[in-house]
C-alpha cells in the first residue's frame, strides 16, 4: 500500500510540474537583486562591484543579458545571473554618490546612495522585489 501511495504521489507531482501555467492570471513580480560595492585602500585604490539578478517569476532563475551600470560604468555580465567588475580608474571614494541602474526585460530599476567613510550602508533598489538591496562598503586596507 505504501508503494502504491508513493507512486501515486510521484505521478501527481510530475503532472503538477507539467501543467500549463496561465500567465494572464499570475501576478508578475519584479526581479530580486543584491549588489555589493566595496571600495578599499587608503586612499581608495579600487572598487569591486558584484551583483546577482534573479527572476522571481521563473523559479528564481538567473537573469542574464541585463545592462547593469554603477556610476555609468558598465558591469560585466558573467552569463550566470551574476555581474561583476573591478574599478581601478576613478574608484568610488568616501562621500561620492553611487548610482546603480539595472535594465532588463522586466524593466528599469535603480538605487542611489553615498559611499560611507569606513563602514557599510544598505540602500533599497527601487522597483525590485522586496528585500533587494545595494550594499556600499568602504574598508581601509593597509
N, C-alpha and C positions, 0 to 999 in steps of 0.2 A: 504494500500500500504506500509506504514511504517513497519508493522508487517511482510509482505512478504519479504521486503528488509532485515530486521533484521534477519529473519530466514535463508535467503539465505547467508548472511554474516557469520552467525554462522556455517552453513554447510560447507562453503568454508574454514573457519578457522579449523574446525575439519578435513577436508580432507587434508589440508596442514600439519597439525600436524601428520597425519597418513601416509604421503607419505614416501616412502623408500628413504633414502639418499644413494648416490653412493659415498662411502668413497674414491674411487680411484681418484675422481675429486676434493675433498676437500683438501685444504692446511692444514696440521696438524700444530697446534700451541703448543708450549711448555707450561707447567703448569705455573700458576701465584702463586707466593709465597711471603708471607710477614712474616718476622721474627723479633721479638723484643727480645733483650738480655739486661737485666738490672742487673747491679751489684750495691749493696748498702751496706752501713756500713762504718765505719772509725775505724779500717781498714775494708776492704771488708769482710763481713760475709757470704754473699750468692749471687748467680747469678741466676736469673729467666729467663728461655727461653720459649717463646711462638711462635708458627709458625702455619700459615694457608696455606694449599696447595689446589689449585683449578684446575680442569680440564677445560681448555678453549675450548676443543673440544666437551664437553658433557654438554652444558648449564650450565656451571660454577658449575658442581657437585663437591663435596668434594673428594679429593684423600685420600684413606686410604691404609694402608699396605706399605707405603713408609718407607725406612730406613733413618732416619734423625739423624745427629750427629753434635755436636758442640765440637770442640777440642777433637774429638774421643770419646766423651761421648754420648751414645745413648739417644735420646729424645723420651719420651713415646708417642705412638700413642694412642690418646683418642678415636679413632674409628669413628670420625665425621669430619675428614679432618683437625682436629687441633692436634697439637703435643706440649707437654709441660713437663717441669721438673724444679726442683729447685736444684741447685748445691751448697752443703754446704761444701763438702770436696774439697779443692783446687778451690775455686771460682775464677772467672776471674778478676784479678787485673788491674788497670790502666797500660797501656804500654804493656799489654800482647796481642800477636797476636791471633785473633779469626778466626777460620776456620769453616764454615758451609758447610756440604755436604748433599745433598739430592739425594737419589737413588730410582727411582720408575720406573714403566713400561715405561714411556715416555723417560727415560734416566737418566743421572747423571748430577747434577748441583752443583755449589759451589760459595762461596763468601768468601773473606778474608779481614779482616780489623784489626785495632788496637783499643783496648778498650781505650777510651779517659779518661782524668782526669777531672771529674766533669762537663761533658757536654754530648751532644748527637751527633753522626755522623751517616750518612746513606751511605750504600755501596750497589751497584747493585749486583744482583745474576746472575752470568754468565749463559747464555743459557736459562734462564727462560723468560716467557712472558714479554714484555715491561712494565716497571713500577714496576717489582718485586724488593724488596729490603730487606736488613738486617739492622736493626737499633740497634746501640750499644749505651747504655746509662750508665753512671756512676753517681749515686746520693749519696750524703753524708747524711746518716740518723743518727741523733744523739739522 
